[in-house]
Amino acid sequence: MGIVERLVPDGLWESFQHVVPDAPVRPQGGGRQRAGDREVLAAIVFAASTGCSWRQLPPVFGASWQTVHRRFTEWTAARVWAELHRVVLEQPGVGGDLDWSRATIDSVNVRALKSGRSPFRVRPTAA
């Protein structure tokens, strides 16, 4: 199992294939072969999980940092990440692995003051 398969397991890859837009067709044909979506996704996961910059991506993914960044930007504009998040969260519920009859909701509500002043009286300190 290579680094690509470790970073993008088969289950994640199957979910990703349902939400990623189709690759654009080059009207003139020819050109370089497009880098694989799974390899690019693995490079994005690697960058996000390690904190390395795009330029520091190792060459094991088979795509240049420019390609990875460009594809990340395209997929972000296409809302792929939000859709993937939705799909991944729905999977346990569809499989019957989650019992939605019991749930806990937690919230904190703090009033925001328009003036920016503290609601508490601040006493001056002696200098």
Secondary structure, DSSP 4 states (H G I P E B T S, - for coil): --HHHHHS-HHHHHHHHHHSPPPPPPTT--SSPPPPHHHHHHHHHHHHHH---GGG--GGGSS-HHHHHHHHHHHHHTTHHHHHHHHHHHHHHHTT---TTS--------PPPSS---SSPPPPPP-
